[in-house]
Amino acid sequence: MGRRGPAPTPTPKLRLAGSRKADRNRSEPQPEAPSATPPEWVSEDAKACWAEIAPQLERMGVLKRIDENALARYCQLWSRWKAAELFIARHGETYPIKDGAGNVKYIQQLPQVAIASKLAQQLTRLEQEFGMTPSARTRIEVDMPPAVTDKSRFFETGA
C-alpha cells in the first residue's frame, strides 16, 4: 500500500515559514546539482529529449544529479514511444489476416499499437514524478529563486 496523506512539506520551506517542524529531519539528504549531459548509452532521440527537458526541470527545481537515471529512463522510453507512433502513422493500426484463398478472415492489431500504449502509461507515471503534467505540478513544492526583473536589478544591493 502507498503512503497516505499529503506529501510532506520540504524542509527549506518549513524553515522559511519559521516552523518548529523544520529541524525534525536533521539528516535529510541534500542531492548534488545535475550534470548538463545525458548518459552516453541513450539513443540519439533520447539525447534530444534530454536536451529539451532537462533544462526546464532544472529551472523548476525538480532535477538533481540523483534523478538523472530516472530522466534517462524517461527519455529512452520517450524515444521508443516516438518510434512506435511513427510506425503506426506510416502503417496504420491494423493489418488483415487472410486465409489460404486470400480472403480476409479478420483484422489484427499491429504490435506497435500495444507497445505505444504501454510506453505511454510508463511515460505518464514518470511525467507525474517530475511534475511534467499540469495536475502533477500542483502537488510539487520547491523553493524557487526569486525572479529577477528590471526593477529588482535596479534596487539590488551589492555585497
C-alpha positions, -999 to +999 in steps of 0.1 A: +000+000+000+013+035-008+018+062+017-012+080+030-020+117+034-004+147+017+032+148+008+054+163+034+064+200+032+100+204+021+124+213+050+136+246+034+100+258+030+094+249+067+125+269+077+113+299+057+079+298+074+096+296+108+080+263+116+093+243+146+090+212+124+119+224+103+145+206+124+128+172+126+149+156+099+184+167+106+199+141+083+178+149+052+198+142+021+209+171+000+214+159-036+240+174-059+231+197-088+225+178-121+251+174-148+244+190-182+248+159-204+228+128-209+243+093-204+263+081-235+242+049-237+209+065-246+197+068-282+201+100-303+163+107-299+166+103-262+195+127-261+174+152-280+146+147-255+171+152-226+184+185-242+148+198-243+135+186-209+165+187-185+169+225-185+132+230-179+132+205-150+163+222-135+146+256-137+116+241-120+138+229-092+129+192-095+160+178-112+191+168-092+220+146-100+204+116-083+173+119-106+193+116-138+188+078-141+150+084-139+153+111-165+174+089-188+148+062-184+121+087-193+140+099-224+147+064-236+111+054-231+100+085-250+123+077-279+108+042-281+072+056-279+080+080-307+093+052-329+062+032-323+040+061-330+059+069-363+055+032-373+017+034-366+015+067-386+031+050-416+015+016-415-018+021-397-031+004-365-042-029-381-035-054-408-056-081-424-052-118-417-061-138-448-069-175-454-053-197-480-076-184-507-066-148-500-099-138-483-097-117-452-105-138-421-101-110-396-083-078-388-053-079-364-039-050-344-002-043-351+020-050-321+033-014-322-002-002-310+001-022-278+037-012-274+029+025-278+001+023-253+022+006-226+050+031-232+026+059-229+014+046-195+050+043-182+058+078-195+028+092-177+040+078-144+074+093-149+059+126-160+039+128-128+070+121-107+089+150-124+059+174-124+055+174-162+017+174-162-005+203-150-021+183-122+013+169-111+027+204-108+001+213-083+014+186-059+051+197-061+065+223-037+100+236-044+119+266-034+124+287-065+150+315-067+133+349-068+126+362-103+150+389-115+132+419-131+145+452-143+131+469-112+147+443-088+181+447-105+179+485-101+173+481-064+197+452-058+223+458-032+258+446-038+278+425-012 
